[in-house]
Amino acid sequence: MPRYRHVLFDLDGTLIDSAPAILASYREAFASAGCTPVRAIDASIVGPPLTETLQLLTGRTDAALIAELADHFKASYDTAGYRQTAAYAGVGEMLERLTAGGCRLSIATNKRLLPTQLILSHLGWAEHFEAVYALDMFQPRLPDKATMIARLLADRGIAREDAIYIGDRAEDGESADANRLPFIAATWGYGSLEAGDMAPHWRAADTPAALAAALLAG
C-alpha cells in the first residue's frame, strides 16, 4: 500500500510549465485592451487566480477594466494559448507510477476549471485524476486554496491522515497546514521554494522521480 492513499496536486509550476502560455495571453490581453501593466509580466506573477493577477498588473481594482482584461485573456488562453503548456520532465511517468502504485490522485488549483480540464486532456493525463477542483467551479467562487482543499476532502470523504498535498509555493504549504495535511514542495517548478522559505515540517522533492519514491514509501 502507498504511504498516502490520496495525493492532491497543485498544477501550475508543480506538474506543468504553463508560464510561457500564460504570460503570452496576459500580454495579448493588455495589448487588446490598450492598457499598460504597472509591473513586468514575467514568471513571478504565475500562480494566483486570474482576477488577483490582473489587479496586481494594473494596480487597480476597477471592476470594468479587470473584466475586460479577463475576457481578453480567456479568449487567448482558452482557445489556443493553453496548447503551449508543457509537462515538466518526468511528471507523466510519475503520475503513471503513482496510479499503478495504488494512489488516488486529485488536482486542487487556483487555475480556472476550463483551462485546467483542457490542459489535462491535451497532455493525456485526464484519466489519472479522480477529482479536479478549481476556485471557480462553485458559486459563489471559493475564496482561497485552503477552502478548496477542505471542500475536496469533504466532498470525496477523504480522511486527512490518508492524504497529502503537493505544490511549489508557500501558499500551497500554508493551505496544506490549514487542512492539517502534510506537504511536499516540488522544487523543480518556478515557485521553487528554497530552504529559507520552508516551514520546518515541510519536505521537498527535487525531481518527480524522488517525489514518487517518497509517496510510495511504506
trRosetta pair geometry for C-beta under 8 A, 3 or more apart (Angstrom, degrees):
i j d omega theta_ij theta_ji phi_ij phi_ji
1 5 7.5 -28 -178 -83 104 87
1 102 6.1 -97 -137 100 52 156
1 218 7.0 94 68 -120 67 92
2 5 6.3 144 69 -88 103 39
2 98 7.5 51 -108 -154 153 73
2 101 5.2 90 -74 134 110 106
2 102 5.1 -168 -13 77 102 98
2 103 4.9 14 4 -67 173 85
2 215 6.2 -3 -170 146 118 79
2 216 5.1 -68 -124 -120 89 57
2 218 7.9 -123 -145 -89 21 59
3 214 7.7 -70 36 150 150 53
3 215 6.1 -150 47 -176 107 38
3 216 6.6 154 1 -162 92 6
3 217 5.2 17 -45 72 132 65
3 218 6.3 -165 -72 -113 80 19
4 7 5.8 104 103 -73 119 78
4 103 6.9 37 91 -122 76 105
4 162 6.5 122 -159 172 64 46
4 163 6.2 81 -170 -137 111 17
4 164 4.4 -53 -126 -3 168 112
4 182 7.7 -129 -83 55 137 121
4 215 5.9 -68 38 -155 105 84
5 102 7.3 -59 -129 135 68 94
5 103 6.8 169 -170 -127 28 55
5 104 6.2 12 154 20 74 101
5 162 4.3 -23 38 -177 112 107
5 163 7.3 -54 64 -72 76 56
6 103 7.3 136 -108 -166 16 76
6 104 5.2 -32 -104 72 68 97
6 105 7.9 159 -158 -89 55 23
6 106 6.7 7 -173 3 98 113
6 156 7.7 135 -129 117 148 139
6 158 5.0 -23 3 -144 173 130
6 162 5.4 66 14 124 100 93
6 163 4.1 -29 79 -101 109 87
6 164 7.5 160 91 21 64 60
7 98 6.2 -60 29 -174 155 143
7 103 4.9 11 -2 -179 118 129
7 104 7.3 158 22 74 71 44
7 105 5.3 -24 70 -108 96 70
7 106 7.4 170 87 28 48 70
7 163 7.4 178 -79 -151 24 65
7 164 5.9 -15 -118 63 65 92
7 166 6.5 14 -178 -9 96 119
7 215 6.0 18 -94 -150 135 142
8 105 7.9 151 -90 -161 30 52
8 106 4.9 -22 -110 73 73 101
8 107 7.5 139 -162 -111 66 10
8 108 5.2 12 179 3 114 116
8 149 6.6 97 150 -131 161 99
8 152 6.8 115 -119 110 133 150
8 163 6.1 33 -11 -175 109 111
8 164 7.0 -170 30 89 80 42
8 165 4.7 -30 78 -106 107 71
8 166 7.0 170 87 18 52 73
8 181 7.5 -19 38 -179 128 163
9 14 5.9 177 -176 121 92 138
9 15 5.9 53 163 -41 138 121
9 105 6.7 6 -6 -167 115 98
9 106 7.0 172 21 87 74 48
9 107 5.5 -37 71 -107 90 60
9 108 7.3 151 71 27 37 69
9 165 7.7 166 -84 -158 22 58
9 166 5.0 -20 -111 64 67 105
9 167 7.6 147 -166 -74 47 61
10 13 7.1 -25 123 69 123 88
10 14 4.2 119 82 -9 93 150
10 15 7.6 -176 95 -4 59 90
10 107 7.9 67 -148 -156 11 72
10 108 6.9 -47 -85 77 50 71
10 109 5.9 110 -155 -101 54 75
10 165 7.6 65 -31 175 85 93
10 166 6.5 -127 18 101 80 61
10 167 3.6 73 -9 -113 136 87
10 168 6.3 -128 81 8 142 78
10 169 7.6 172 -153 22 173 90
10 172 5.2 -61 -47 -109 141 133
10 186 7.8 -144 56 20 109 124
11 14 6.2 -154 -179 49 2 105
11 15 5.5 -50 -145 39 51 111
11 16 6.1 -2 169 25 79 108
11 18 7.7 33 132 -16 95 138
11 107 5.7 35 -63 -155 106 117
11 109 4.0 -3 7 -99 114 140
11 111 5.6 -58 64 9 137 133
11 116 6.2 -129 -66 -127 173 101
11 119 7.6 104 -179 86 133 143
12 16 6.3 -49 -108 71 42 93
12 18 4.9 -72 -121 36 92 126
12 19 7.9 113 -168 -55 103 65
12 22 7.5 36 -131 -40 135 150
12 46 5.9 -139 163 162 134 104
12 47 6.0 -160 96 -97 126 53
12 109 6.8 109 1 -153 84 117
12 110 7.5 -61 26 55 122 94
12 111 5.9 133 -27 -54 112 118
12 189 8.0 116 138 -167 49 134
13 16 7.7 -11 -11 72 25 55
13 17 7.6 67 -94 -106 41 50
13 18 7.6 -74 -35 30 60 90
13 19 7.8 69 -75 -48 83 99
13 46 6.6 144 -50 117 115 114
13 47 6.3 -9 -2 -88 143 97
13 167 7.9 39 92 -176 103 69
13 168 4.1 -128 129 58 107 150
13 169 7.0 52 99 -35 149 98
13 186 7.6 147 132 83 71 115
13 189 3.6 99 172 169 69 130
13 190 4.8 -95 -121 44 104 80
13 191 4.6 90 156 -16 143 96
14 166 6.1 131 -167 127 133 91
14 167 5.5 -76 -79 -136 137 40
14 168 4.8 -155 -74 -25 77 105
14 172 7.7 124 -69 -101 134 163
14 186 4.7 113 -138 41 74 148
14 189 5.4 -43 -75 -54 34 155
14 191 7.6 0 -61 17 75 127
15 87 6.8 -42 158 -138 74 80
15 88 6.7 -148 180 19 27 104
15 91 5.2 127 -153 -167 68 145
15 95 7.9 50 -136 -59 120 121
15 125 7.9 111 167 -160 139 171
16 85 5.3 5 179 179 132 110
16 86 6.7 149 -161 81 78 38
16 87 5.7 -57 -107 -103 72 48
16 88 6.8 -152 -108 -16 19 81
16 91 7.5 -136 -67 80 51 170
16 119 6.5 -22 -80 169 171 137
16 123 7.4 -124 -94 -56 119 155
17 20 7.3 39 137 5 95 94
17 85 7.2 160 79 -162 53 62
17 86 4.8 -14 59 69 103 93
17 87 7.6 81 15 162 81 4
17 88 5.9 112 -31 -70 95 76
17 189 7.6 -169 -88 -134 73 75
17 190 7.2 102 -128 -26 82 110
18 21 5.5 -64 -169 50 68 109
18 22 5.2 65 136 -25 93 111
18 46 6.9 166 84 -160 90 133
18 82 7.8 -20 -141 -139 108 67
18 85 4.7 -10 -107 -119 78 101
18 111 7.9 37 70 -96 174 138
18 119 7.3 -32 -96 -119 121 153
19 22 5.8 -63 -138 42 27 108
19 23 5.8 21 169 -17 68 113
19 43 4.7 -4 -142 -113 142 92
19 46 5.0 -91 -103 -44 81 163
19 190 5.9 70 -51 -23 137 163
20 23 6.2 -60 -141 39 23 106
20 24 6.3 24 160 -20 61 110
20 84 5.5 -110 103 143 106 124
20 86 7.8 39 31 3 122 106
21 24 5.9 -57 -149 35 27 111
21 25 6.5 20 157 -14 63 109
21 77 6.7 100 153 -132 97 87
21 81 4.9 126 -172 164 93 82
21 82 5.9 91 168 -113 148 26
21 83 7.5 160 -115 54 135 38
21 84 3.7 164 -81 70 98 106
21 85 5.1 -52 3 -59 150 69
22 25 6.0 -63 -152 39 29 106
22 26 6.4 30 152 -19 67 105
22 46 5.5 110 84 -112 152 107
22 77 6.9 30 -111 -113 53 130
22 81 7.7 108 -78 154 30 124
23 26 5.6 -50 -146 35 35 112
23 27 6.4 34 155 -18 66 104
23 41 5.5 136 -153 148 88 99
23 42 6.9 26 -120 -121 135 22
23 43 7.2 -54 -59 -73 134 54
23 45 7.8 117 -98 60 87 110
23 46 7.3 -62 -54 -63 89 111
24 27 5.8 -55 -150 36 31 110
24 28 6.3 30 152 -18 64 107
24 76 7.4 -150 117 157 83 132
24 81 6.1 -172 86 -137 109 109
24 84 6.9 44 27 43 143 164
25 28 5.5 -50 -143 38 35 113
25 29 6.3 42 154 -26 65 103
25 73 5.2 84 147 -153 105 71
25 76 4.0 166 -134 102 90 123
25 77 4.0 24 -120 -62 167 93
25 81 4.4 43 -66 -147 117 166
26 29 5.6 -52 -149 32 31 114
26 30 6.6 26 156 -14 65 104
26 37 7.9 37 155 -67 109 144
26 41 5.0 -176 105 -148 127 131
26 45 7.5 67 -89 98 173 141
26 53 7.5 -86 -106 138 131 125
26 57 6.9 -161 -171 -92 123 167
26 73 6.3 12 -92 -112 50 111
27 30 6.1 -56 -150 38 31 106
27 31 6.3 30 153 -17 65 109
27 41 5.6 172 -69 93 83 160
28 31 5.7 -57 -146 39 31 112
28 32 6.1 32 156 -21 66 108
28 72 6.8 -160 118 157 80 103
28 73 7.7 132 76 -105 91 49
28 76 4.6 127 85 -97 142 157
28 81 7.9 -140 25 -82 144 133
29 32 5.8 -57 -147 36 27 110
29 33 6.3 13 159 -7 63 112
29 69 5.0 78 158 -165 119 73
29 70 7.7 42 -151 -71 142 13
29 72 3.7 133 -133 102 74 111
29 73 4.1 -11 -74 -64 144 73
29 76 6.5 -117 -56 10 81 135
30 33 5.9 -63 -143 46 30 103
30 35 5.1 -103 -152 76 75 85
30 36 6.9 86 177 -107 121 21
30 37 5.6 -59 -110 -38 155 93
30 41 7.5 -140 0 -54 143 144
30 57 7.4 -109 -75 147 126 133
30 69 6.9 18 -80 -130 58 110
30 72 7.9 171 -28 100 26 146
31 34 7.6 29 -179 -72 31 37
32 72 4.3 176 72 -140 137 136
33 65 7.5 96 -178 -158 142 76
33 68 5.4 115 -116 128 121 114
33 69 5.4 -44 -33 -86 159 74
33 72 5.8 -120 -41 -15 98 156
35 58 6.8 -21 164 -111 136 103
35 65 7.1 114 -97 -163 153 110
35 69 6.8 -62 45 -83 149 114
37 40 7.5 122 107 -102 129 8
37 41 5.8 116 29 -47 167 97
37 57 4.3 -52 -136 -180 111 94
37 58 6.7 -81 -124 -76 61 45
38 57 6.7 147 34 171 74 38
38 58 6.5 74 -1 -175 105 17
38 59 4.1 14 19 -21 159 123
39 45 7.7 144 102 -70 115 124
39 56 6.9 -53 40 150 133 85
39 57 6.2 -116 50 -124 88 52
39 59 7.8 123 -15 -52 94 99
40 44 7.7 63 84 39 103 115
41 45 6.5 -61 -141 26 51 146
41 57 6.7 35 -86 -126 88 127
42 45 6.6 112 63 4 49 95
43 46 5.5 -42 -161 11 54 119
43 190 5.0 -110 174 -173 126 146
45 48 7.5 -70 -178 33 62 102
45 53 5.5 100 172 -147 104 107
45 56 6.5 177 -133 97 107 137
45 57 6.8 45 -139 -67 153 102
46 190 6.5 41 69 85 128 140
47 110 6.5 61 165 51 50 144
47 169 5.8 77 -152 -39 147 157
47 171 7.3 135 159 36 123 138
47 191 6.6 97 -93 -83 138 105
48 52 4.4 -91 152 90 125 126
48 53 5.1 158 81 -58 103 87
48 56 7.4 94 64 -11 148 141
48 110 6.1 -100 -160 160 25 157
49 52 4.9 84 63 14 83 106
49 53 6.9 -155 93 -9 39 92
49 110 4.8 -121 -66 -180 69 102
49 112 7.9 93 -148 -57 84 74
49 135 5.8 -48 -96 44 131 154
50 53 5.9 -64 -149 37 27 109
50 54 6.3 23 159 -17 66 108
50 70 5.8 94 142 -125 125 99
50 73 6.5 170 -153 98 121 152
50 112 6.4 1 -18 -40 127 112
51 54 5.8 -57 -147 37 30 109
51 55 6.4 31 154 -18 64 105
51 66 6.0 54 -144 172 80 129
51 70 6.6 -6 -85 -84 70 133
52 55 5.7 -54 -151 36 32 112
52 56 6.4 35 150 -21 64 105
53 56 5.5 -53 -151 35 34 115
53 57 6.2 28 154 -16 67 108
54 57 5.7 -54 -140 40 33 108
54 58 6.0 16 163 -5 67 111
54 66 5.0 124 113 -140 131 85
54 69 5.0 151 -144 98 131 135
54 70 6.2 -79 -38 -64 162 82
54 73 7.5 -119 -77 -23 120 147
55 58 6.3 -63 -137 48 26 98
55 59 7.8 102 169 -75 54 6
55 60 6.7 -123 -143 79 64 41
55 61 5.5 25 -132 -94 116 65
55 66 6.3 -1 -68 -103 76 129
56 59 7.6 17 -178 -68 25 47
58 62 7.5 -96 133 34 146 99
58 65 6.3 142 -156 130 163 130
58 66 7.1 -131 23 -82 151 77
58 69 7.1 -148 -52 -24 130 162
60 65 6.2 17 99 72 134 146
60 66 7.5 -152 99 -52 90 94
61 66 7.1 -16 -163 -35 36 137
62 65 4.0 51 92 19 116 114
62 66 6.3 161 83 -14 60 87
63 66 5.9 -59 -143 41 28 108
63 67 6.1 29 159 -21 65 110
64 67 5.8 -56 -146 37 27 111
64 68 6.4 29 155 -20 63 106
65 68 5.8 -55 -149 34 31 111
65 69 6.4 25 156 -13 66 107
66 69 5.9 -57 -147 41 31 108
66 70 6.1 34 153 -23 65 109
67 70 5.6 -53 -144 36 30 114
67 71 6.4 33 155 -22 63 104
68 71 5.9 -54 -152 32 29 111
68 72 6.6 27 152 -15 63 105
69 72 5.7 -55 -150 38 35 111
69 73 6.2 37 152 -22 67 105
70 73 5.6 -52 -146 36 32 113
70 74 6.3 30 156 -17 66 106
71 74 5.9 -54 -145 37 29 109
71 75 6.3 33 155 -23 63 106
72 75 5.7 -54 -148 33 30 113
72 76 6.6 23 156 -13 63 107
73 76 6.0 -66 -157 40 30 106
73 77 5.8 5 163 -3 71 118
74 77 6.1 -62 -126 48 28 97
74 78 5.0 5 -176 -3 70 124
74 112 7.9 -12 -107 44 103 166
75 78 7.0 -37 -99 43 11 97
75 79 6.5 0 176 -10 47 123
76 79 6.9 -91 -164 35 14 100
76 80 7.4 -64 -174 54 52 82
76 81 4.9 55 142 -36 78 135
77 81 4.0 -69 -115 69 44 135
77 82 5.6 75 173 -49 72 82
77 115 5.9 -21 138 -95 109 143
78 81 7.4 10 -4 42 27 101
78 82 6.6 36 -110 -20 29 122
78 114 5.8 13 -130 119 121 126
78 115 5.6 -106 -99 -72 76 94
78 118 7.0 151 -149 -10 65 160
80 83 5.8 -51 -173 18 54 118
81 84 6.2 -48 -175 15 50 111
82 85 5.6 -16 -179 -13 60 118
82 115 5.0 -166 -93 -150 138 100
82 118 5.2 66 107 106 159 126
82 119 5.4 -115 178 -71 116 88
82 122 6.8 175 127 -14 102 157
83 122 6.1 -155 -113 -143 66 148
85 119 5.1 -16 68 -131 163 114
85 122 6.9 100 60 88 113 141
85 123 7.4 -74 105 -54 111 113
87 91 4.9 -139 178 57 103 122
87 92 5.7 49 151 -40 160 96
87 123 5.5 113 -55 -142 117 133
87 125 8.0 142 -94 -46 130 133
88 91 4.7 88 65 -30 83 122
88 188 5.8 114 -171 118 146 125
88 189 6.9 -85 -68 -85 149 76
88 208 6.7 153 104 -43 111 122
89 208 7.6 -157 102 11 53 124
90 93 5.5 -60 -157 45 54 112
90 94 5.9 60 146 -29 79 104
90 207 6.2 -1 88 178 164 92
90 208 3.8 173 118 48 106 124
90 209 5.8 -74 -171 -34 137 85
91 94 5.3 -53 -147 34 35 116
91 95 6.4 36 156 -20 67 101
91 208 4.9 -153 -85 -94 50 152
92 95 5.9 -53 -151 33 31 109
92 96 6.6 29 152 -15 63 106
92 123 7.3 -146 -88 167 107 107
92 124 7.7 34 -130 78 122 104
92 125 7.1 -121 -114 -84 80 103
93 96 5.7 -55 -149 38 34 112
93 97 6.2 35 153 -22 67 107
93 208 7.0 117 68 114 88 132
93 209 7.6 -5 100 -81 119 83
94 97 5.6 -56 -147 36 30 112
94 98 6.3 28 156 -18 66 106
94 208 3.8 -111 -44 169 143 111
94 209 6.7 -127 -84 -73 99 39
94 211 6.3 30 -150 74 140 107
94 212 4.6 -148 -141 -55 84 118
95 98 5.8 -53 -145 36 30 109
95 99 6.2 29 157 -17 65 108
95 105 6.8 11 -145 -75 90 172
95 125 6.3 -1 126 -138 172 106
95 128 4.6 -4 171 -146 122 160
96 99 5.9 -57 -146 38 28 109
96 100 6.1 25 157 -15 64 110
96 128 7.5 -87 -72 -100 48 123
97 100 5.9 -58 -145 41 27 109
97 101 6.1 24 155 -18 63 114
97 212 4.8 33 94 -157 135 145
97 216 7.3 -81 145 -43 102 146
98 101 5.6 -63 -146 41 29 111
98 103 4.1 -46 172 48 91 136
98 105 6.3 86 112 -65 130 119
98 128 8.0 69 73 -166 105 114
98 212 5.9 -124 -59 -125 86 92
98 215 6.2 -4 -113 100 108 141
98 216 7.0 -142 -110 -61 63 105
99 103 6.4 -80 -81 63 31 82
99 105 6.6 -59 -77 -8 86 121
99 128 5.5 -109 -61 -136 136 84
101 212 7.8 143 -1 -171 150 95
101 215 7.9 121 90 109 147 97
101 216 4.7 -61 -175 -116 160 121
103 215 6.5 14 -82 148 148 125
103 216 7.5 -93 -39 -84 118 81
104 130 5.4 -8 -177 -1 97 142
105 128 5.4 -10 62 149 143 87
105 129 5.1 -81 106 -104 97 61
105 130 6.5 136 66 7 52 83
106 129 6.0 102 -118 -159 31 91
106 130 6.0 -52 -78 61 81 83
106 131 4.1 -3 -126 64 109 95
106 132 7.1 -165 -163 -74 68 36
106 133 6.9 24 169 2 110 101
106 152 6.1 138 153 -178 151 136
106 156 7.3 -103 -80 -40 150 167
107 116 6.6 165 128 -177 150 129
107 120 7.5 -114 -30 -75 156 136
107 129 5.4 -3 -15 -145 97 149
107 131 7.2 -153 36 104 63 61
107 132 4.5 12 52 -126 114 70
107 133 6.5 -176 95 33 66 62
107 134 8.0 0 118 -58 106 77
108 133 4.8 -1 -110 68 69 112
108 145 6.6 106 143 -160 105 88
108 148 5.3 148 -164 122 104 112
108 149 5.1 63 -176 -86 165 75
108 152 5.6 -98 -87 -19 118 156
108 165 7.2 -51 49 -130 131 110
109 116 5.8 156 64 -105 142 135
109 132 7.9 -19 17 -169 109 79
109 133 7.3 150 23 86 63 61
109 134 5.6 -24 73 -102 84 78
110 134 7.5 65 176 -150 9 76
110 135 6.0 15 -139 -16 52 122
110 145 6.1 -56 -66 -73 90 107
111 115 6.1 -101 170 81 113 105
111 116 4.8 133 103 -67 119 101
111 134 6.1 -75 86 -124 60 117
112 115 5.6 71 71 23 94 97
112 116 6.7 -160 92 -12 44 96
112 134 5.8 80 -166 170 23 147
112 135 7.8 -64 -99 53 49 84
112 136 5.1 -8 -132 33 78 139
113 116 5.5 -65 -149 38 30 117
113 117 6.2 25 160 -17 69 107
113 132 7.1 116 -142 125 84 106
113 134 3.9 -160 -68 39 73 141
113 136 5.7 -129 -6 76 96 91
113 137 4.7 100 -65 -74 142 95
114 117 6.1 -60 -151 36 27 106
114 118 6.4 26 154 -18 64 109
115 118 5.2 -53 -141 39 39 115
115 119 6.0 39 159 -21 70 104
116 119 6.0 -59 -150 36 26 108
116 120 6.4 24 156 -16 63 107
116 132 6.0 164 130 177 126 124
116 134 5.6 -169 2 -66 150 131
117 120 5.9 -53 -144 37 31 110
117 121 6.3 29 157 -15 64 108
117 126 7.4 47 -157 -110 68 113
117 132 6.5 127 -81 114 80 160
118 121 5.9 -62 -152 40 28 109
118 122 6.1 31 152 -24 66 110
119 122 5.4 -52 -141 35 32 115
119 123 6.2 18 162 -7 66 109
120 123 6.2 -64 -145 45 26 101
120 125 4.7 -98 -157 76 73 96
120 126 4.5 105 133 -79 107 70
120 129 6.6 -64 -147 21 146 134
120 132 6.9 -101 -20 -100 160 146
121 124 7.6 33 -178 -74 31 29
121 125 7.9 -95 -57 48 18 65
121 126 5.1 22 -83 -44 62 129
124 127 8.0 -23 169 17 62 100
125 128 5.1 -45 -174 22 74 120
125 129 7.0 47 142 -12 90 105
126 129 6.7 -78 -162 38 37 97
129 132 5.5 69 130 -63 137 90
130 156 7.6 98 115 -132 119 135
131 152 6.1 139 128 -150 143 104
131 155 7.7 141 -137 93 147 118
131 156 5.8 -85 -44 -74 156 135
133 137 6.4 -119 -150 31 55 144
133 148 5.4 153 139 178 123 104
133 149 7.9 154 87 -84 149 39
133 151 6.9 157 -149 87 144 106
133 152 4.7 -102 -27 -78 158 115
134 137 4.9 109 59 -25 81 103
134 148 7.5 -43 -179 -142 10 142
135 138 7.9 -83 174 36 37 89
135 141 5.5 42 149 -177 89 97
135 142 4.7 -125 -145 60 68 94
135 143 7.9 -136 -148 46 113 7
135 144 7.6 1 -111 -103 122 9
135 145 7.5 -67 -70 -78 106 56
135 148 5.9 -81 -86 -72 64 134
136 141 5.3 -21 -106 -120 58 107
136 142 7.9 -110 -52 24 26 82
137 142 7.9 3 48 -6 74 112
138 141 6.5 131 77 -120 74 28
138 142 5.5 70 49 -41 123 89
138 151 7.4 -86 -36 -172 152 166
142 147 5.0 -174 -174 101 105 117
142 148 4.9 113 123 -73 159 84
142 151 6.6 -107 -105 -4 139 148
143 147 5.4 72 50 12 84 152
144 147 5.3 98 60 11 71 101
144 148 7.1 -130 106 -6 39 93
144 175 7.3 -155 142 -104 98 110
145 148 5.3 -54 -147 36 38 116
145 149 6.3 39 156 -21 70 101
145 171 6.3 95 30 151 143 105
145 172 7.1 -68 135 -102 158 52
145 175 4.2 -49 107 -105 107 154
146 149 5.9 -52 -150 34 30 109
146 150 6.5 31 151 -18 63 106
146 174 7.2 -64 -68 121 117 78
146 175 4.2 -145 -75 -135 69 76
146 178 3.9 -2 -144 76 130 152
146 179 6.4 -176 -157 -35 77 94
147 150 5.6 -54 -150 36 33 114
147 151 6.3 34 152 -21 66 105
148 151 5.6 -54 -149 35 32 111
148 152 6.4 33 153 -20 65 104
148 175 7.9 -8 52 -165 91 135
149 152 5.6 -52 -148 34 33 113
149 153 6.4 34 154 -19 65 105
149 165 6.5 -22 -127 -90 141 139
149 175 5.6 128 -4 158 139 106
149 176 7.2 -135 -162 -91 173 47
149 178 7.6 120 61 77 127 102
149 179 5.0 -102 113 -34 123 156
149 181 7.2 -105 165 3 139 145
150 153 5.9 -54 -149 36 30 111
150 154 6.3 25 155 -15 65 109
150 178 7.6 -72 -50 120 111 102
150 179 5.5 -158 -74 -102 76 111
151 154 5.8 -58 -146 40 30 108
151 155 5.9 27 160 -18 67 111
152 155 6.0 -57 -139 39 25 108
152 156 6.0 1 169 2 63 117
152 158 7.3 -5 128 24 78 133
153 156 6.5 -74 -142 49 19 95
153 158 4.6 -99 -142 64 66 102
153 160 6.8 23 -153 -77 146 72
153 163 6.7 -126 -108 19 105 167
153 179 6.6 155 -15 -166 149 132
154 157 7.7 22 -179 -70 27 38
158 162 6.2 -131 -172 76 80 111
158 163 5.2 61 156 -54 124 134
159 162 4.6 75 70 8 91 109
159 163 7.2 171 86 -9 47 97
160 163 6.0 -76 -145 41 34 104
160 179 6.7 -167 -119 152 114 85
160 180 5.3 24 -176 92 150 101
160 181 6.0 -126 -157 -80 89 74
163 181 5.6 -52 104 -126 96 117
164 176 7.8 15 -169 -142 52 129
164 181 6.0 154 -126 175 33 102
164 182 4.8 -32 -121 73 94 95
164 183 7.2 171 -171 -86 81 27
164 184 6.7 31 162 -1 124 100
164 215 7.1 -152 60 -119 146 96
165 172 6.5 -163 138 175 116 90
165 175 6.9 -119 145 96 167 95
165 176 4.0 -152 49 -94 130 110
165 179 7.6 91 -28 60 136 127
165 181 5.0 80 -7 113 102 139
165 182 7.5 173 28 86 68 47
165 183 5.4 -21 72 -107 90 77
165 184 7.9 179 91 28 46 65
166 172 7.8 -19 131 167 24 136
166 183 7.6 154 -92 -158 33 59
166 184 5.3 -18 -111 68 81 93
166 185 8.0 158 -157 -102 61 13
166 186 5.9 63 172 -38 98 107
166 211 6.8 69 -134 -161 139 135
167 171 7.5 -97 143 83 152 71
167 172 2.4 -127 87 -166 157 161
167 173 6.8 -139 63 -41 116 58
167 175 7.6 66 -11 48 159 117
167 176 7.5 -158 11 -32 119 116
167 183 7.1 -36 30 -158 95 105
167 185 6.8 -37 81 -118 60 57
167 186 6.7 -128 128 16 14 97
167 191 7.2 -10 150 59 80 166
168 172 6.5 82 33 6 36 150
168 185 6.4 93 -123 -164 37 77
168 186 4.9 -55 -80 66 87 91
168 187 7.4 150 -136 -90 83 27
168 189 3.7 -58 -117 69 155 136
168 190 7.0 71 141 56 146 47
168 191 3.2 134 129 42 94 126
168 192 6.7 3 -177 -34 103 36
168 193 6.8 -172 -179 -15 49 91
169 172 5.0 110 60 -2 69 99
169 173 7.6 -137 104 2 44 85
169 191 3.9 -110 -65 -146 75 137
169 193 6.8 154 -124 -59 23 100
170 173 5.6 -56 -153 39 41 110
170 174 6.0 38 152 -18 72 108
170 193 6.4 130 -61 -106 68 115
170 197 5.7 -107 -72 176 110 108
171 174 5.7 -58 -144 41 30 110
171 175 6.1 33 155 -22 66 107
172 175 5.8 -54 -147 35 28 111
172 176 6.5 31 152 -18 62 104
172 183 6.8 144 127 -151 85 124
172 185 7.5 131 82 -107 124 74
172 191 7.6 50 3 162 126 170
173 176 5.6 -52 -151 35 33 113
173 177 6.4 37 150 -21 65 104
173 183 4.5 128 -124 141 71 163
173 185 6.6 -23 -63 -71 116 99
173 193 7.4 67 -24 -90 133 162
173 198 7.5 179 -96 -137 169 60
173 199 6.1 173 154 11 137 114
173 202 5.1 -21 -135 -97 132 140
174 177 5.4 -48 -147 34 35 116
174 178 6.4 42 152 -25 64 101
175 178 5.6 -46 -148 29 34 116
175 179 6.9 14 156 -1 61 107
176 179 6.2 -75 -157 49 31 97
176 181 4.3 -97 -163 76 83 99
176 182 6.9 -41 168 106 130 17
176 183 3.8 145 72 -72 162 111
177 180 7.3 30 -171 -79 35 33
177 181 7.6 -96 -58 50 21 65
177 183 7.0 -45 -45 -20 73 134
177 199 7.3 51 -69 25 137 170
182 201 7.8 -114 -130 148 75 100
182 203 7.6 12 173 12 106 109
183 201 8.0 83 40 110 94 84
183 202 5.0 -36 85 -123 106 92
183 203 7.3 168 95 33 56 69
184 202 7.3 153 -103 -174 28 78
184 203 4.8 -28 -111 80 78 95
184 204 6.6 147 -167 -105 70 19
184 205 5.5 28 169 -8 120 105
184 211 6.3 140 130 -131 143 96
184 214 6.5 139 -113 104 154 146
184 215 7.8 -109 10 -66 158 92
185 191 7.8 -126 -161 104 100 117
185 193 4.4 -72 -160 43 152 131
185 198 6.6 -107 -6 -105 148 106
185 202 6.0 51 -23 161 105 123
185 203 7.2 -167 18 96 76 43
185 204 4.5 -26 63 -109 100 79
185 205 7.3 175 81 24 51 63
186 189 5.2 56 107 -6 104 113
186 191 7.8 75 73 55 82 113
186 204 8.0 173 -73 -156 12 68
186 205 6.2 -22 -109 67 54 93
186 208 7.8 20 -140 -84 113 65
186 211 6.5 -7 -103 -75 88 146
187 192 5.5 67 -162 -137 66 61
187 193 6.2 -93 -100 53 86 71
187 204 5.1 35 -32 -172 122 115
187 205 6.8 180 14 77 89 39
187 206 5.1 -36 66 -104 114 63
188 192 7.6 -92 115 -93 3 86
188 206 6.2 105 -56 -177 87 48
188 207 6.2 79 -56 -102 135 40
188 208 7.2 -61 25 -35 152 73
189 192 6.1 -155 81 -50 55 67
193 197 4.6 -133 -158 90 83 125
193 198 5.7 103 149 -70 121 83
193 202 7.8 -45 126 126 157 148
193 204 6.9 -142 80 -104 108 118
194 197 5.1 88 54 9 66 106
194 198 7.4 -125 102 -20 34 93
195 198 5.8 -56 -153 19 33 116
198 202 4.9 -134 -166 71 92 121
198 204 6.6 -73 -101 -47 145 116
199 202 4.7 95 58 -9 83 107
203 214 7.1 180 128 -167 144 153
205 208 7.7 83 131 -99 125 19
205 210 4.4 177 -160 102 96 103
205 211 3.8 128 118 -73 166 79
205 214 5.9 -129 -83 8 124 140
206 210 5.9 36 48 37 65 153
207 210 4.6 97 56 4 82 101
207 211 7.1 -145 94 -5 46 85
208 211 5.5 -54 -149 36 36 114
208 212 6.4 38 154 -21 68 102
209 212 5.8 -51 -150 34 32 111
209 213 6.6 33 152 -19 63 105
210 213 5.7 -53 -150 35 33 113
210 214 6.5 32 153 -18 66 105
211 214 5.8 -56 -149 36 33 109
211 215 6.2 25 156 -15 67 110
212 215 5.9 -60 -144 40 30 107
212 216 6.0 10 164 -6 67 116
213 216 6.3 -68 -139 46 24 99
213 217 6.5 45 157 -49 62 96
214 217 5.9 -37 -152 0 30 117
